Amino acid sequence: MGAQKNRPQDEPETSNTIKDPDDWKTGEEPMTGAQSSYLHTLASEAGEEVDEHLSKAEASKRIDELQDKTGRGKDA
């Protein structure tokens, strides 16, 4: 029972823990170093280029696209 204590119980699809990047208050800020690093990794695997001037929100969307393309970051 103790292992389940910290695990979220069946969160509804509309959970506020997942926000659309277009709704982020800081979405227009430059992408973070972590986003840039991961984007470069994904882009390299996908054979694509990275726009160095993406905002946080744009980078998040691009990460999602490249994860779909490469199969990385998805549950098995």
Legacy VTK file of the C-alpha trace (Angstrom):
# vtk DataFile Version 3.0
C-alpha trace
ASCII
DATASET POLYDATA
POINTS 76 float
0.000 0.000 0.000
2.859 2.402 0.741
4.095 2.322 -2.883
0.764 3.626 -4.128
0.628 6.540 -1.681
2.596 8.935 -3.935
1.113 7.742 -7.223
-1.689 9.902 -8.654
-5.051 8.215 -8.800
-6.612 8.012 -12.268
-6.361 11.694 -13.202
-9.045 12.863 -15.604
-7.988 13.926 -19.128
-8.759 17.525 -18.191
-6.246 17.592 -15.342
-4.691 21.016 -14.804
-1.250 19.408 -14.532
-1.032 19.307 -18.334
-1.438 22.659 -20.050
-1.398 23.482 -23.720
1.891 25.297 -24.419
-0.131 28.102 -26.032
-1.602 28.783 -22.575
1.737 28.982 -20.715
2.398 32.346 -19.068
6.107 32.004 -19.898
5.566 30.377 -23.294
7.002 33.300 -25.235
10.305 33.214 -23.345
13.286 31.598 -25.104
13.470 27.821 -24.845
15.358 26.452 -21.877
18.761 24.801 -22.050
17.155 21.437 -21.322
14.676 21.895 -24.169
17.468 22.876 -26.552
19.568 19.876 -25.608
16.692 17.411 -25.990
15.584 19.024 -29.265
19.081 18.581 -30.683
19.088 14.927 -29.648
15.682 14.276 -31.201
16.445 16.275 -34.344
19.694 14.391 -34.845
17.860 11.070 -34.610
15.137 12.311 -36.977
17.601 13.840 -39.451
16.116 17.311 -39.008
17.362 20.795 -38.151
16.675 22.783 -34.969
15.565 26.408 -35.030
17.718 27.998 -32.323
15.236 30.832 -31.777
12.172 28.891 -30.624
10.148 30.013 -27.624
9.450 27.633 -24.738
6.010 26.868 -26.136
7.288 26.329 -29.687
10.094 24.104 -28.417
7.623 22.012 -26.443
5.469 21.482 -29.535
8.525 20.624 -31.643
9.662 18.115 -29.018
6.242 16.448 -29.200
6.469 16.281 -33.004
9.954 14.782 -32.961
9.041 12.317 -30.227
6.208 11.092 -32.442
8.585 10.808 -35.381
11.367 9.030 -33.471
9.281 7.047 -30.970
11.326 8.519 -28.114
9.730 9.621 -24.872
6.600 7.562 -25.410
5.363 4.792 -23.140
6.181 1.345 -24.413
LINES 1 77
76 0 1 2 3 4 5 6 7 8 9 10 11 12 13 14 15 16 17 18 19 20 21 22 23 24 25 26 27 28 29 30 31 32 33 34 35 36 37 38 39 40 41 42 43 44 45 46 47 48 49 50 51 52 53 54 55 56 57 58 59 60 61 62 63 64 65 66 67 68 69 70 71 72 73 74 75
